[in-house]
């Protein structure tokens, strides 16, 4: 497929794509869209920033318009007539990704193709009210979807089009139980598609058991990062110089460009953002402990350019698409290669150039070099620049998000009918601090929504 014109898309969708400047599909779109329009189950793999979201949204919108989708009602049960089933379900591992998918859907779908994003961290009654409007497409995180389905405010028996985005994370041990419960609520006759940048052999085996004669398509298969991104690292002698180097690097991007800094743990994000001057210094912070309102406010400020830098855990490593991010900085060696790939994919979006930089201790350098050899990535050690003085630190306010007990679970009292909401342990699922040892068994735990 050389151009979208070859697909003979409905006029509204074709016009919206043209207005957005999209005339030629990306490689993953060329491979996946025709198969999806044929109704095939699909396993689609491509690197971050390659256009996977539109690869499943275009056929979804096209089917909805051409087939004149309506919400489906069922005659049985005490809620007959009051709850109507959506026709499509999109599953995402994080709130931010669910919101971004819904935002993209609204850009290209006509008003008749209604949608709703469902996710934890906001009052569940808000979703109850919105579901009364019978959206045709529901995009959601597993935990909150089960919350609303468990109280019979969401009926999934009419769903015929299912997508799992970031499927490798969706099917790890943290999410598997919830995914299996959701699949039991869906009709057997459906089209199911899984999209991700990475698929381990174990995940592929598991995914194929959930699909029917799936087509396989892979563009730049394997663990890889966009070729427009350069990789480099610094070795620092102390923790103080690590923070000072990050501050120096944040001053270097050109006007209009932005930076993201990733840390492995939530307390490090809070501490680092404060030491870099916080929002008064145009530095924001996001972790799973921040409330949904705080996260949305910070992401809006970052997308608009009011914040030039964002310090985050891996909660922001997937799905976040801010084209002006010119560099990703890793505060320390990431916990596993997949985390490195997805963090790095926040820059170099849509074939733009970008850079990923690691700040390493002398002990971490050898482990990093072994990792990049495995990933077939070219990297180089950089000489430390003259370090700039740090700004005055700020005292970050405590998160207004849910309190957690010692196991990271929400410790607040639950409302009647509400399940335990969970937030990502920031993509640490099943990995130790040095998660390259992928054969180490992980204790089962709840996934996060």
Secondary structure as UniProt FT lines:
FT   HELIX           4..7
FT   HELIX           11..19
FT   TURN            20..21
FT   HELIX           27..37
FT   TURN            38..39
FT   STRAND          42..46
FT   TURN            48..49
FT   HELIX           52..66
FT   TURN            67..68
FT   STRAND          72..73
FT   TURN            78..82
FT   STRAND          84..85
FT   STRAND          88..91
FT   HELIX           95..108
FT   TURN            111..112
FT   STRAND          115..118
FT   HELIX           124..131
FT   TURN            132..133
FT   STRAND          137..140
FT   HELIX           142..150
FT   TURN            151..152
FT   TURN            157..158
FT   STRAND          161..165
FT   HELIX           167..170
FT   TURN            173..175
FT   HELIX           176..184
FT   STRAND          191..196
FT   HELIX           201..210
FT   STRAND          215..219
FT   TURN            227..228
FT   STRAND          229..235
FT   HELIX           239..250
FT   TURN            251..252
FT   TURN            255..256
FT   STRAND          258..262
FT   HELIX           266..275
FT   TURN            276..277
FT   HELIX           278..281
FT   STRAND          283..286
FT   TURN            288..289
FT   HELIX           292..304
FT   STRAND          309..312
FT   HELIX           314..316
FT   TURN            323..324
FT   STRAND          325..330
FT   HELIX           337..344
FT   TURN            345..346
FT   HELIX           349..351
FT   STRAND          354..360
FT   HELIX           362..375
FT   STRAND          379..381
FT   TURN            406..407
FT   TURN            416..417
FT   TURN            426..427
FT   TURN            429..430
FT   TURN            435..436
FT   TURN            438..439
//
